[in-house]
Amino acid sequence: MQTGARQLHYTFGMKKVIVAAGVCLGLFAAACVLIALTGVDDNNAAADIIVVPGNTVLEDGSLSERLKSRLDVALRLYNGKRAPVIFVSGGMGHEGRDEASAMAAYLIDNHVPPAAIVQDSLGATTAATAKNAAGYLRANKRQSALVATQYFHVARTRLALERNGVHVAGTAYAHYFEIRDAYSLAREVFAYAFYYLTLRSSDAGD
């Protein structure tokens, strides 16, 4: 009798674990879908600057396709007169290259005047990029931005900017896709949650 009771208890416990795991998996999948849908919902409203977060610059100084695609979106917005300034932000990558400098060089090669480019070489993270972009806007008595990045990165970049007091007038996603996007999208669920819980709106005044 005791053996049967233990077996029943074990079975009931396993069912609860399976149900809980199913719920968590469902919520995770829903979050992935929501982040993706948010990212591909372009809104190219006019703004004061276009914010482009950095990404990999290769050892030979060339841009990764992912980073180039972000800049191509920024070029489209700039050439469409959606904003007069492109804010390129990145840090020193593992490859020993300054992302912001390489991004600015690419834009200049594509006929963007240097005066229309702001380089932020201290944007090693999305949070740092947002804080530095907000600082630039405040210093120049401006307040709005467009975001140009990969679709899975749009939601978190937008959140970081808004928590720093920036009005995000719109977003545009880079039309470059790769198998790695599946990992990046899953990672963004946790990264977005972390930013949501740790970035304070009062950071705008820091």
C-alpha positions in Angstrom: 0.0 0.0 0.0 2.8 2.4 0.9 4.5 1.6 -2.4 1.4 2.4 -4.3 0.9 5.7 -2.4 4.5 6.7 -3.2 4.1 5.8 -6.8 0.9 7.9 -7.0 2.7 10.8 -5.3 5.6 10.6 -7.7 3.3 10.5 -10.7 1.4 13.5 -9.5 4.6 15.4 -8.8 5.9 14.6 -12.3 2.7 15.8 -13.9 3.1 19.1 -12.0 6.7 19.4 -13.3 5.6 18.7 -16.8 2.8 21.2 -16.7 5.1 23.9 -15.2 7.7 23.2 -17.8 5.1 23.5 -20.5 3.8 26.8 -19.2 7.4 28.2 -19.0 8.1 27.0 -22.5 4.9 28.6 -23.8 5.7 31.9 -22.1 9.2 31.9 -23.5 7.9 31.2 -27.0 5.3 33.9 -26.7 8.1 36.4 -25.6 10.2 35.4 -28.6 7.2 36.0 -31.0 6.4 39.4 -29.3 10.0 40.6 -29.6 10.2 39.5 -33.2 6.9 41.2 -34.2 8.0 44.4 -32.4 11.2 44.4 -34.3 9.7 44.0 -37.8 7.1 46.7 -37.2 8.9 49.6 -38.9 7.9 53.2 -38.2 10.2 55.6 -39.9 8.9 58.8 -38.3 11.1 61.9 -38.3 13.6 62.3 -35.4 16.6 64.2 -34.3 19.1 61.3 -34.6 19.4 57.8 -35.9 20.9 55.5 -33.3 22.9 52.5 -34.6 24.3 50.1 -32.0 27.7 48.5 -32.8 28.5 45.0 -33.7 31.5 43.0 -35.0 34.2 44.6 -36.9 36.6 42.0 -38.4 40.3 41.9 -37.8 41.0 43.3 -41.2 38.8 46.3 -40.4 35.9 45.3 -42.6 32.4 45.2 -41.2 30.5 42.1 -40.4 27.4 41.6 -42.6 25.3 42.1 -39.5 26.8 45.5 -38.7 26.8 46.6 -42.4 23.1 45.8 -42.6 22.4 48.1 -39.6 24.3 50.9 -41.3 22.5 50.4 -44.6 19.2 50.9 -42.8 20.6 54.1 -41.2 21.7 55.3 -44.6 18.2 54.7 -46.0 16.7 56.7 -43.2 19.3 59.5 -43.5 18.9 59.7 -47.3 15.2 59.8 -46.8 15.7 62.8 -44.6 14.2 61.1 -41.5 16.9 62.5 -39.3 19.9 64.9 -39.8 22.4 63.0 -37.6 23.5 59.4 -37.4 24.8 58.3 -33.9 27.1 55.3 -34.3 27.9 53.6 -31.0 30.2 50.7 -30.2 33.2 49.7 -28.1 36.6 48.1 -28.8 35.8 44.6 -30.0 37.7 41.4 -29.3 39.3 41.8 -32.8 41.0 45.0 -31.6 38.9 47.4 -33.7 36.9 50.4 -32.7 33.4 49.7 -33.8 32.2 53.4 -33.8 35.2 54.5 -35.9 34.7 51.7 -38.5 31.0 52.5 -38.7 31.7 56.2 -39.3 34.2 55.3 -42.0 31.6 53.2 -43.8 29.0 56.0 -43.7 31.5 58.5 -45.0 32.4 56.1 -47.8 28.7 56.1 -48.6 28.6 59.9 -48.9 27.4 60.9 -45.4 29.1 64.2 -44.4 31.4 63.8 -41.3 29.5 66.6 -39.7 26.3 64.4 -39.8 28.0 61.6 -37.9 28.4 61.3 -34.1 30.9 58.7 -33.0 30.4 57.1 -29.5 33.3 54.7 -28.8 32.1 54.0 -25.3 29.0 52.2 -26.3 30.2 48.7 -25.4 26.7 47.6 -24.4 23.2 48.5 -25.5 22.7 50.2 -22.1 25.8 52.3 -22.6 24.8 53.2 -26.2 21.4 54.4 -24.9 22.9 56.4 -22.1 25.4 58.1 -24.3 22.8 58.8 -27.0 20.6 60.4 -24.3 23.5 62.5 -23.1 24.2 63.8 -26.6 20.5 64.7 -27.2 20.3 66.5 -23.9 23.5 68.4 -24.6 22.1 69.5 -27.9 18.6 70.3 -26.6 17.1 67.4 -28.7 15.0 64.5 -27.5 14.0 62.1 -30.2 15.6 59.1 -31.9 15.1 56.5 -34.6 16.6 53.0 -33.9 18.3 51.1 -36.7 19.4 47.6 -35.7 18.4 43.9 -36.1 14.8 43.0 -35.6 15.5 41.0 -32.5 17.5 43.9 -31.0 14.9 46.6 -31.6 12.8 46.1 -28.4 15.7 46.1 -26.0 17.3 49.1 -27.7 14.1 51.0 -27.6 13.6 50.1 -23.9 17.1 51.3 -23.0 16.6 54.6 -24.8 13.2 55.3 -23.2 14.5 54.5 -19.7 17.1 57.2 -20.4 14.5 59.7 -21.3 14.7 59.5 -25.1 11.6 59.7 -27.2 11.9 56.9 -29.7 10.0 58.3 -32.7 10.4 55.1 -34.7 12.4 52.0 -35.5 13.8 50.2 -38.6 15.2 46.8 -38.8 18.1 45.5 -40.8 17.2 43.2 -43.7 19.8 40.6 -43.0 19.0 37.2 -41.6 21.2 34.3 -40.6 20.8 31.0 -38.7 22.3 32.6 -35.6 19.2 34.7 -35.3 17.5 31.9 -33.5 20.0 32.0 -30.7 20.0 35.8 -30.7 16.2 36.0 -30.5 16.2 33.5 -27.6 19.0 35.5 -25.8 17.0 38.7 -26.2 14.2 37.4 -24.1 16.5 37.2 -21.1 18.4 40.4 -22.0 15.1 42.3 -22.3 13.9 41.0 -19.0 17.2 42.0 -17.3 17.0 45.5 -18.7 13.4 45.9 -17.8 14.1 45.0 -14.2 17.4 46.8 -13.8 17.3 50.0 -15.9 15.7 52.8 -13.9 13.9 55.7 -15.5 15.8 58.0 -13.2 19.0 57.0 -15.0 18.1 59.7 -17.5 19.4 62.2 -15.1 22.7 60.5 -14.3 
